[in-house]
Amino acid sequence: MNLFKNYSGLPKSVYVLFVAQVINRFGDFVMPFLTLFLTTHLGFSNKSAGAAVMVTVLASIPGAFTGGKIADHFGRKKAYMIFQGTAGVAIFLCTFTRNPWIIISLIAISSFFNGGVRPIITAIMTDVLKPEERKLGFSLTYLGINIGVALGPLLAGFLFNHYLFMIFIGDAITTALAVSLVGLHIKETLPSRLEDSPVIEKIVGNTALENAETGSIFSVLGRRPQVLLFLVFNIFYSATYAQHSFSMPIMINHVFGDRGPTYFGTLMSVNAITVLAFTMILAHFTHKWRPLSGIVIGGIAYIVGFGMISFSRVLPLFWISTFIWTLGEILVVTNFGVYISNNTPQNFRARISAVTSLSWAFGSIFGTYFIGMYMDATSVEAVWPFVSLIVMVGTLGMIGIRWYDGRLRPIKECPEISSILCEEIE
């Protein structure tokens, strides 16, 4: 079984984005350490630091919509270079000030422009990949992100402890490298520019549901109720996944006491190792599945993995739980973008990708604020059956959408996507 062979023959742009994601996420030095930086070096209280972090996170949401709009109208490559480049410049400017409010403002500006990068990358991927290649392509960039995330914090932690403001310089340098890589090796992929320039990269294999449409983003989504429902049920998935960083450490401390932080670190290591070891394996065995099938199986893994925490009292059970829900994470994340891509008009790709950010954000808010209220009213042990029920509702919803899609798009009407609809492992 040659896992790497599955990824051969993809468009050049996909490999370039893979390397760019590894570099960029490896150099994501600032955001993971932002809370520590604010509290230990700038003297913020926990409450003030939380508010500052929330502002930087919220800034990414309008950034996503702005980036999507610009990418759909003026070009993917141009939008990427502007947004990713400006995000890096804002971070670099932090090295020249010690004023906490200026630093927070610059980080919020960087977060705004970083928020616009994700829908732009998604649009480029969708433009250049055939429908049957998208699952492999998205899984490759997801793997690139996680390779960077797995390695970057090691260097970031060293810089934070010994050369503090180098975290800003290092973040900016890796951003510049990623922007240069895209600028030199990726051509424009905006579909509406295909006839206007000989340097546009060829767009391949659009399905009937990806034909260009007129109107606003609201009218486009209104003609695709299955996409709206998909985003609604994804909120249930997102709320459940948020527990790995919210309720999980509280549960670990509750069970293991002073050993909790150390043990929680081992769970995050299991998560990272599983992602790196099993992303290609799952892509190999599931690349012919319909995207919704992968998301449904991922939901079942969430039900089992997070649900079993309620009765776990020894560390190996927590390791097994983490392994199971991480498999679900891989299936959900790598299939999410594929489903959206296969149901999005080519001239709305970046904007609809930006809308998906709201689905994840709402789920994260529900999974932290409201689950926190539920935890205070009950107990941390009671959280896990509750979130299992939440994701069970989401999974049943995805099954319903899968059934609806099968009725909506019979093979004879959409022969271009027969491989996605039918070539499935039963």
URWO-V994539 format. One record per residue. N is the residue number from 1. RES is the residue in one letter. PSI is psi as a letter, one per 40 degrees, with the letter a starting at -180 (999 if undefined). NEAR is the number of other ideal C-beta (glycine too) atoms within 12 Angstrom. Layout:
n = <N;N>
res = <RES;RES>
psi = <PSI;PSI>
near = <NEAR;NEAR>
This chain:
n = <1;2;3;4;5;6;7;8;9;10;11;12;13;14;15;16;17;18;19;20;21;22;23;24;25;26;27;28;29;30;31;32;33;34;35;36;37;38;39;40;41;42;43;44;45;46;47;48;49;50;51;52;53;54;55;56;57;58;59;60;61;62;63;64;65;66;67;68;69;70;71;72;73;74;75;76;77;78;79;80;81;82;83;84;85;86;87;88;89;90;91;92;93;94;95;96;97;98;99;100;101;102;103;104;105;106;107;108;109;110;111;112;113;114;115;116;117;118;119;120;121;122;123;124;125;126;127;128;129;130;131;132;133;134;135;136;137;138;139;140;141;142;143;144;145;146;147;148;149;150;151;152;153;154;155;156;157;158;159;160;161;162;163;164;165;166;167;168;169;170;171;172;173;174;175;176;177;178;179;180;181;182;183;184;185;186;187;188;189;190;191;192;193;194;195;196;197;198;199;200;201;202;203;204;205;206;207;208;209;210;211;212;213;214;215;216;217;218;219;220;221;222;223;224;225;226;227;228;229;230;231;232;233;234;235;236;237;238;239;240;241;242;243;244;245;246;247;248;249;250;251;252;253;254;255;256;257;258;259;260;261;262;263;264;265;266;267;268;269;270;271;272;273;274;275;276;277;278;279;280;281;282;283;284;285;286;287;288;289;290;291;292;293;294;295;296;297;298;299;300;301;302;303;304;305;306;307;308;309;310;311;312;313;314;315;316;317;318;319;320;321;322;323;324;325;326;327;328;329;330;331;332;333;334;335;336;337;338;339;340;341;342;343;344;345;346;347;348;349;350;351;352;353;354;355;356;357;358;359;360;361;362;363;364;365;366;367;368;369;370;371;372;373;374;375;376;377;378;379;380;381;382;383;384;385;386;387;388;389;390;391;392;393;394;395;396;397;398;399;400;401;402;403;404;405;406;407;408;409;410;411;412;413;414;415;416;417;418;419;420;421;422;423;424;425;426>
res = <M;N;L;F;K;N;Y;S;G;L;P;K;S;V;Y;V;L;F;V;A;Q;V;I;N;R;F;G;D;F;V;M;P;F;L;T;L;F;L;T;T;H;L;G;F;S;N;K;S;A;G;A;A;V;M;V;T;V;L;A;S;I;P;G;A;F;T;G;G;K;I;A;D;H;F;G;R;K;K;A;Y;M;I;F;Q;G;T;A;G;V;A;I;F;L;C;T;F;T;R;N;P;W;I;I;I;S;L;I;A;I;S;S;F;F;N;G;G;V;R;P;I;I;T;A;I;M;T;D;V;L;K;P;E;E;R;K;L;G;F;S;L;T;Y;L;G;I;N;I;G;V;A;L;G;P;L;L;A;G;F;L;F;N;H;Y;L;F;M;I;F;I;G;D;A;I;T;T;A;L;A;V;S;L;V;G;L;H;I;K;E;T;L;P;S;R;L;E;D;S;P;V;I;E;K;I;V;G;N;T;A;L;E;N;A;E;T;G;S;I;F;S;V;L;G;R;R;P;Q;V;L;L;F;L;V;F;N;I;F;Y;S;A;T;Y;A;Q;H;S;F;S;M;P;I;M;I;N;H;V;F;G;D;R;G;P;T;Y;F;G;T;L;M;S;V;N;A;I;T;V;L;A;F;T;M;I;L;A;H;F;T;H;K;W;R;P;L;S;G;I;V;I;G;G;I;A;Y;I;V;G;F;G;M;I;S;F;S;R;V;L;P;L;F;W;I;S;T;F;I;W;T;L;G;E;I;L;V;V;T;N;F;G;V;Y;I;S;N;N;T;P;Q;N;F;R;A;R;I;S;A;V;T;S;L;S;W;A;F;G;S;I;F;G;T;Y;F;I;G;M;Y;M;D;A;T;S;V;E;A;V;W;P;F;V;S;L;I;V;M;V;G;T;L;G;M;I;G;I;R;W;Y;D;G;R;L;R;P;I;K;E;C;P;E;I;S;S;I;L;C;E;E;I;E>
psi = <h;g;d;d;d;d;e;i;e;i;i;d;d;d;d;d;d;d;d;d;d;d;d;d;d;d;e;g;d;d;d;d;e;d;d;d;d;d;d;d;d;e;f;i;i;d;d;d;d;d;d;d;d;d;d;d;d;d;d;d;d;d;d;d;d;d;d;d;d;d;d;d;d;e;h;d;d;d;d;d;d;d;d;d;d;d;d;d;d;d;d;d;e;d;e;e;i;e;h;d;d;d;d;d;d;d;d;d;d;d;d;d;d;d;d;e;d;d;d;d;d;d;d;d;d;d;d;e;h;i;d;e;e;d;d;d;d;d;d;d;d;d;d;d;d;d;d;d;d;d;d;d;d;d;d;d;d;d;d;d;d;d;g;d;e;e;d;d;d;d;d;d;d;d;d;d;d;d;d;d;d;d;d;d;e;h;i;h;e;h;d;e;e;d;e;e;h;e;e;h;i;h;h;i;f;i;i;d;e;e;i;i;i;i;a;i;d;d;d;d;d;d;e;g;d;d;d;d;d;d;d;d;d;d;d;d;d;d;d;d;d;e;e;d;e;c;d;d;d;d;d;d;d;d;d;e;b;d;e;d;d;d;d;d;d;d;d;d;d;d;d;d;d;d;d;d;d;e;d;d;d;d;d;d;e;e;e;e;i;i;d;d;d;d;d;d;d;d;d;d;d;d;d;d;d;d;d;e;d;d;e;h;e;i;d;d;d;d;d;d;d;d;d;d;d;d;d;d;d;d;d;d;d;d;d;d;d;d;d;d;d;e;e;h;i;d;e;e;d;d;d;d;d;d;d;d;d;d;d;d;d;d;d;d;d;d;e;c;d;d;d;d;d;d;d;d;d;b;i;d;d;e;d;d;d;d;d;d;d;d;d;d;d;d;d;d;d;d;d;d;d;d;d;d;d;d;d;d;g;i;d;d;d;g;d;d;f;d;d;d;d;d;g;i;h;999>
near = <10;10;21;16;14;27;28;14;16;31;32;23;37;37;28;35;45;38;30;41;41;31;32;43;36;31;39;38;44;44;34;27;32;38;27;24;33;30;20;17;20;25;13;23;14;15;13;19;25;19;18;30;30;25;23;35;29;22;31;36;33;23;36;41;31;31;44;40;29;31;46;41;22;23;33;47;40;28;43;47;35;27;45;46;30;32;45;38;27;35;41;31;24;37;25;17;19;16;13;22;18;18;32;30;21;33;40;34;30;39;36;29;37;42;37;43;48;43;44;49;49;46;49;49;49;50;46;40;42;30;38;30;33;46;48;41;43;45;44;39;42;42;39;36;36;35;27;35;28;26;23;33;28;18;26;34;21;17;26;28;17;12;17;26;26;26;38;38;25;35;45;34;26;36;40;27;26;41;35;23;29;39;21;16;22;39;28;33;43;38;35;24;27;23;10;12;15;11;15;23;29;21;31;25;25;30;30;26;34;35;19;21;26;12;16;16;31;14;13;29;30;14;23;32;18;32;35;27;29;41;36;28;38;45;32;37;48;38;40;49;42;34;44;37;21;31;36;41;24;27;37;36;18;26;27;23;11;11;16;22;17;17;29;29;22;23;37;28;23;32;34;31;20;31;36;25;22;31;39;30;24;35;37;23;25;35;38;25;34;37;41;41;36;41;42;36;33;40;44;30;36;48;34;28;42;45;31;28;41;30;17;28;17;16;22;16;24;38;27;22;38;40;29;32;42;37;34;42;41;42;46;47;36;42;41;43;41;43;47;44;45;43;46;46;35;36;32;42;49;49;38;45;45;42;36;41;38;31;36;34;31;26;36;31;24;32;37;32;20;25;35;21;15;27;26;15;13;17;17;29;22;21;36;39;23;33;45;33;23;36;44;26;25;40;35;22;29;41;25;22;35;33;19;22;32;23;14;23;28;15;19;12;16;25;16;23;34;21;24;40;32;21;19;23;15;8>
